[in-house]
Amino acid sequence: MPWNSLKDLAQQRLTDKGLHTKVQDALVLDQANEIIRNFFGAEAFEKARAIYFSEGILTMAILSQSLRNELESQQVEFLAILNDKFSEKIVYNLRFLG
């Protein structure tokens, strides 16, 4: 029996249980909200939240038109920062609500 790393075993168990996608989705939301807070500031975080992630599309609720415009203009940079947090590119597009 070959030795497997704890990371590989945990990854396999999550995949077997169908939890890998749910965990990854939650991590994407958490990281996206962290980027909003750090990159745009606490005031922006009060008006913008990543709320849903599915099939490579991150949906964000935005309560300020000026913040939405800023996020849209910096979408490429935002996606690059977000995807750098993961081992592969998993977020391909942003969708804005509000």
C-alpha positions as a printed Julia matrix, in Angstrom:
98×3 Matrix{Float64}:
   0.0    0.0     0.0
   1.58   3.3    -1.07
   1.9    6.17    1.36
  -0.3    9.13    0.53
   0.03  12.6     1.92
  -2.6   13.8     4.33
  -3.53  16.51    1.82
  -4.13  13.91   -0.91
  -6.19  11.73    1.42
  -8.31  14.67    2.57
  -8.81  15.77   -1.03
  -9.91  12.27   -2.04
 -12.37  12.0     0.87
 -13.89  15.37    0.03
 -14.26  14.34   -3.6
 -15.75  10.96   -2.66
 -18.34  12.63   -0.42
 -19.2   15.28   -3.02
 -17.99  18.03   -0.71
 -15.0   19.23   -2.72
 -17.09  21.56   -4.87
 -18.94  23.0    -1.88
 -15.72  23.62    0.02
 -14.09  25.2    -3.03
 -17.13  27.44   -3.62
 -17.02  28.62    0.0
 -13.29  29.33   -0.27
 -13.82  31.37   -3.45
 -16.48  33.5    -1.72
 -14.28  33.98    1.33
 -11.23  34.98   -0.71
 -13.25  37.32   -2.96
 -14.71  39.11    0.05
 -11.24  39.37    1.58
  -9.97  41.0    -1.64
 -12.85  43.48   -1.6
 -12.06  44.38    2.01
  -8.28  44.68    1.49
  -8.18  46.13   -2.03
 -11.14  48.52   -1.93
 -11.39  49.19    1.82
 -13.82  48.65    4.67
 -16.31  51.18    3.29
 -16.51  49.27    0.0
 -16.95  46.01    1.89
 -20.13  47.45    3.42
 -21.52  47.91   -0.11
 -20.21  44.87   -1.97
 -20.17  41.14   -1.29
 -19.39  38.0    -3.23
 -22.55  35.97   -2.71
 -22.53  33.0    -5.1
 -20.05  30.98   -7.12
 -20.93  28.37   -9.72
 -19.37  27.04  -12.92
 -16.56  29.61  -12.95
 -18.82  32.64  -12.47
 -18.61  34.67   -9.28
 -21.77  36.66   -8.53
 -21.37  39.83   -6.51
 -24.04  42.04   -4.93
 -23.08  45.71   -5.29
 -25.05  48.52   -3.61
 -23.08  51.41   -5.11
 -22.97  52.29   -8.82
 -19.56  53.94   -8.48
 -18.15  50.84   -6.77
 -19.69  48.64   -9.45
 -18.03  50.77  -12.14
 -14.71  50.48  -10.32
 -15.01  46.7    -9.98
 -16.0   46.35  -13.64
 -13.02  48.44  -14.76
 -10.65  46.37  -12.59
 -12.25  43.0   -13.3
  -9.14  41.52  -14.95
  -6.94  42.48  -11.99
  -9.53  41.25   -9.47
  -9.77  37.87  -11.2
  -5.98  37.57  -11.39
  -5.58  38.26   -7.66
  -8.4   35.85   -6.81
  -7.16  33.02   -9.01
  -3.63  33.42   -7.62
  -5.05  32.24   -4.28
  -5.77  28.81   -5.8
  -3.64  26.19   -7.52
  -5.57  26.58  -10.77
  -7.73  29.14  -12.54
 -11.26  28.5   -11.29
 -12.98  31.89  -11.58
 -13.46  33.02  -15.17
 -15.98  35.82  -14.93
 -17.72  38.21  -12.55
 -21.45  38.87  -12.54
 -22.85  41.93  -10.78
 -26.24  42.32   -9.11
 -27.69  45.58   -7.87
